[in-house]
């Protein structure tokens, strides 16, 4: 697989994963449905675990390309900020859109 394709794959997976907790009422996408809705704490836990999963996918693809480089705390802070930014559309859809009726 081409290096550019792998970078775009990680970005698209992160974008989808960041919005999954907000558009789905099931626990961890496949678990039991929470009635009437999941709490914000569950959504934050799912967001953290999906962040770790997308970061893991990036590490696996990086190791497949060549040698994996060690990262400092700055990398993880920037990756978390990017992931939270990716989650903003789902957050707006879940909590800030106007409810009808």
Buried (B, 14 or more C-beta within 10 A) or exposed (E): EEEEEBBEBBBEBBBBBBBBBBEBEEBBEEEEEEEEEBEEEBBEBBBEEBBEEBBEBBBEBBEEEEEEEEEEEEEEEEBBEBBEEBBEBBBEEBEEEEEEE
